[in-house]
Amino acid sequence: MKLPESLEQHFNDQITLEFASSMAYRQLAIEMDAQSLPGIGAWLRHQADEEIVHANKFIDHLVDRDNHPSIGTVAAPEVKPGASPVEVFEAALAHEQRVSEAIRALYRASEEAGDLESRPLLFWFIEEQIEEESTVSEIITRLSLVEGDGNGLLRLDSELGARKAGSTENTGSEVG
């Protein structure tokens, strides 16, 4: 049941990337808050919290398999001061695409190692990444539609701010 050391390292790399994702979303939220777009800032903070849940899912998976989770170095995210909302979400999408590729690479490494036990968790993450990229892409499209329309931007800011906050804990109600 225990993962081989090389595969454990792949999982630890993913844990680190999930925490880096959380930090990236937090920095993007700061930028939107600084531009008086609190709803978009709140949406991004909720996304940052969701990334911690994702890291916790991987941590729990390693602990459950008698491996040792480890968080690597998380670099400070770079966000251009004064970035427009579209630029902020384009940065978020690029980051989500990076995470998606890392999940696929983890899946391939797990398959190569014959690790059947990780399949349910990794399938959940593959589906989750489809949803993440789709959601961020939709927001980019909507922001592009209201470009230059302050009322439209404020309406979208309010709508995104209505997102319900979740917990950063892995509740166990989902696969993983």
N, C-alpha and C positions, 0 to 999 in steps of 0.2 A: 504493500500500500504506500510505502514511503517513496517519494520522488527521487530519481537519481540527482546527484549534486548539480550536474549541468542544467537539468530541467528546472531545478529549484532556483537557479540563478536567473533563468528566463522569467520565472514568476516574480522574483524579487525585482527584476528590471521593470516589469509591468506595474508592480506596486509603486515604485518610484515615479513612473510616468503618470500614474493616476494622481499622486500627490502634486506633481508638477502641473497637471491639468487644473487641479483645484487652485493652485497659486496663480495660474494664468487667468482663470476666470475671475479671481478676486481682483487682480490688477486691472482687468478690463472693467469690472464694476466700479472701481475707484475712478477710472477715467470718465465713466458715464455720470457718476455722482458729481464729479467736479464740473460737469457741464449741465448740471441741474436737470438731469434725466433720471430721477429716483426710481421710476418703475423699471427702466431697462437695467439700472444698477441692481435693483432687487432681484430681477430675473437672473442676472449673471451671478449674484451671490448664491442664489438657490442652486444654480448649476455647479458652482464651486463645492457646495455641500454634497451634491449628488456624486461628485468625483471622489470625495472622501468615502462615501458608501461603497463605491466601486473598489477603492483600495482595500477597504475592510473585507469585502467579499474574497479578494485574493488572499489577504492575510488569514482569514478564517479557513480557507481551503488548505493552505500550507500547514497551519496548526493542526487541523483535523487529520492531516496525513503524516503527522509526526515529523514535519520539516520545520525549519526555522526561518520565519519571515524576517526580512531586513530591508530597511528603507535606505536607499542610496542618497547621494547628493542631489538636492533639488536646487537648480539654478533659478535666480530671480528672473521672472518673465520680462521681456522687453515690450513695451507698448508705447507707441508714438504719442507724446503729449498732444492734445488737441485732435486726436483721431476722431473722425466722424462716426456716427453709429454704424454706418455701412462698413467702414474700415474695421471697427471693433468686431463686428460679426464675421467679416471675412477672415480676420485673425482667428476667431473662434472656430470657424469652419476648417481652416488649415490645420489647426491643432487637432480637431476631431478626426480629420483624415489621417493624421500621423498616428493617433491612437488606434484607429481602425486597422491600419497596416500592422501595427505592433501586435494587436490581437490576432490577426491572421498569421503572423510569424510565430506567435506563441502556439497557436493551434497546430501549425505545421511541425513545430518542434515536438509538441506533445504526441502527435500522430507518429512521428519518426521514432520516438521513444516507446511506442506501444502503450501509451498511458490512456487507457480507456476511461479511467475514473474522472479525468478532467473534462471529458466531452460535454456533460450537461452544463457545467459552468461556462465553458468557452462558447458553446452554442448560444447561451443566454447573452453573452457579451457581443457576439456577432450580430444578433438581432437588435440589441441595445444600440450598437453603433450605427446601424441602418437608421434607426429612429433619431438618434442624435444628429446625424448629418442632415437628415430630411428636415428636422425642426429648424436647425440653424439656417439651412438653405431657404426655407420658407420665410424666415424673418428677414433675410437679406433681400429677397424678392419684394416683400412688403415695404421695407425701408426704401428700396429703389423706387417704388411706386409713389411714395409720398415725398420724394426728394424735393426740397425747396418749399414744401407745404408745412409750415409750422404747426397748423392745427392738426394735420394728419400725423405728424411726428408725436405731438402731445397725446393724441388719441391712442397711438400705438404704445407709447410709453405707459399710459394708464393701463392698457390691456395687458402688457407684459408684467406690470407690477402686481396684477391680480393673481399671479401664480402662487399657489399654496406652498408654504415652507415645509420641508420634510426634515427628518432626522438625519444625522450623519452616521447613525448606527445601522448596521446590517440587521434588519428585523427578522430575517429568516423566512419571511413570507414569500420571497421570490427564490427561484432556483439559484443555487450557489451558496 
